[in-house]
């Protein structure tokens, strides 16, 4: 009986660990997708900053002749 309980606890532990691994894999996938979106946003913001920089300093040059 004790051996049977031990095997059951071991199996329960394995099943719980497998569920944890699956959940962590889903979390990892979600985080990787978020990372891609954040990197895309950063790239777009950098382009916008560069464009604004060129526009502002272009106007300053035009005003100063």
Phi and psi in degrees as GROMACS dihedral restraints (atoms count N, CA, C in turn):
[ dihedral_restraints ]
;  ai    aj    ak    al  type     phi  dphi    fc
    3     4     5     6     1   -62.9    20    10
    4     5     6     7     1   -40.8    20    10
    6     7     8     9     1   -64.7    20    10
    7     8     9    10     1   -38.5    20    10
    9    10    11    12     1   -64.8    20    10
   10    11    12    13     1   -42.5    20    10
   12    13    14    15     1   -63.7    20    10
   13    14    15    16     1   -39.3    20    10
   15    16    17    18     1   -62.7    20    10
   16    17    18    19     1   -44.4    20    10
   18    19    20    21     1   -63.6    20    10
   19    20    21    22     1   -40.3    20    10
   21    22    23    24     1   -64.3    20    10
   22    23    24    25     1   -44.2    20    10
   24    25    26    27     1   -61.8    20    10
   25    26    27    28     1   -41.3    20    10
   27    28    29    30     1   -62.8    20    10
   28    29    30    31     1   -44.5    20    10
   30    31    32    33     1   -63.5    20    10
   31    32    33    34     1   -43.4    20    10
   33    34    35    36     1   -60.1    20    10
   34    35    36    37     1   -42.5    20    10
   36    37    38    39     1   -62.3    20    10
   37    38    39    40     1   -44.6    20    10
   39    40    41    42     1   -61.7    20    10
   40    41    42    43     1   -44.7    20    10
   42    43    44    45     1   -63.0    20    10
   43    44    45    46     1   -41.9    20    10
   45    46    47    48     1   -63.4    20    10
   46    47    48    49     1   -41.9    20    10
   48    49    50    51     1   -64.5    20    10
   49    50    51    52     1   -39.3    20    10
   51    52    53    54     1   -63.4    20    10
   52    53    54    55     1   -41.0    20    10
   54    55    56    57     1   -64.0    20    10
   55    56    57    58     1   -41.4    20    10
   57    58    59    60     1   -61.6    20    10
   58    59    60    61     1   -42.5    20    10
   60    61    62    63     1   -62.7    20    10
   61    62    63    64     1   -44.4    20    10
   63    64    65    66     1   -61.7    20    10
   64    65    66    67     1   -42.4    20    10
   66    67    68    69     1   -64.3    20    10
   67    68    69    70     1   -42.7    20    10
   69    70    71    72     1   -65.1    20    10
   70    71    72    73     1   -36.0    20    10
   72    73    74    75     1   -65.6    20    10
   73    74    75    76     1   -39.5    20    10
   75    76    77    78     1   -64.5    20    10
   76    77    78    79     1   -43.5    20    10
   78    79    80    81     1   -60.3    20    10
   79    80    81    82     1   -43.0    20    10
   81    82    83    84     1   -62.0    20    10
   82    83    84    85     1   -44.6    20    10
   84    85    86    87     1   -60.9    20    10
   85    86    87    88     1   -43.2    20    10
   87    88    89    90     1   -62.6    20    10
   88    89    90    91     1   -44.8    20    10
   90    91    92    93     1   -64.3    20    10
   91    92    93    94     1   -37.4    20    10
   93    94    95    96     1   -65.8    20    10
   94    95    96    97     1   -39.5    20    10
   96    97    98    99     1   -64.1    20    10
   97    98    99   100     1   -42.3    20    10
   99   100   101   102     1   -62.9    20    10
  100   101   102   103     1   -40.2    20    10
  102   103   104   105     1   -59.9    20    10
  103   104   105   106     1   -44.6    20    10
  105   106   107   108     1   -60.3    20    10
  106   107   108   109     1   -43.1    20    10
  108   109   110   111     1   -65.7    20    10
  109   110   111   112     1   -40.8    20    10
  111   112   113   114     1   -64.9    20    10
  112   113   114   115     1   -42.2    20    10
  114   115   116   117     1   -63.0    20    10
  115   116   117   118     1   -39.0    20    10
  117   118   119   120     1   -63.7    20    10
  118   119   120   121     1   -43.9    20    10
  120   121   122   123     1   -63.2    20    10
  121   122   123   124     1   -42.2    20    10
  123   124   125   126     1   -61.4    20    10
  124   125   126   127     1   -44.3    20    10
  126   127   128   129     1   -60.6    20    10
  127   128   129   130     1   -43.6    20    10
  129   130   131   132     1   -65.0    20    10
  130   131   132   133     1   -40.5    20    10
  132   133   134   135     1   -65.4    20    10
  133   134   135   136     1   -40.0    20    10
  135   136   137   138     1   -62.5    20    10
  136   137   138   139     1   -41.3    20    10
  138   139   140   141     1   -63.6    20    10
  139   140   141   142     1   -40.8    20    10
  141   142   143   144     1   -64.9    20    10
  142   143   144   145     1   -43.7    20    10
  144   145   146   147     1   -60.8    20    10
  145   146   147   148     1   -44.7    20    10
  147   148   149   150     1   -61.6    20    10
  148   149   150   151     1   -42.2    20    10
  150   151   152   153     1   -64.1    20    10
  151   152   153   154     1   -44.9    20    10
  153   154   155   156     1   -64.7    20    10
  154   155   156   157     1   -39.7    20    10
  156   157   158   159     1   -58.5    20    10
  157   158   159   160     1   -48.6    20    10
  159   160   161   162     1   -63.9    20    10
  160   161   162   163     1   -39.8    20    10
  162   163   164   165     1   -64.8    20    10
  163   164   165   166     1   -47.5    20    10
  165   166   167   168     1   -63.0    20    10
  166   167   168   169     1   -49.8    20    10
  168   169   170   171     1   -73.0    20    10
  169   170   171   172     1   -25.8    20    10
  171   172   173   174     1   -65.7    20    10
  172   173   174   175     1   -42.3    20    10
  174   175   176   177     1   -66.4    20    10
  175   176   177   178     1   -40.0    20    10
  177   178   179   180     1   -61.8    20    10
  178   179   180   181     1   -41.9    20    10
  180   181   182   183     1   -63.9    20    10
  181   182   183   184     1   -41.7    20    10
  183   184   185   186     1   -64.0    20    10
  184   185   186   187     1   -40.1    20    10
  186   187   188   189     1   -69.4    20    10
  187   188   189   190     1   -33.0    20    10
  189   190   191   192     1   -86.3    20    10
  190   191   192   193     1   -11.2    20    10
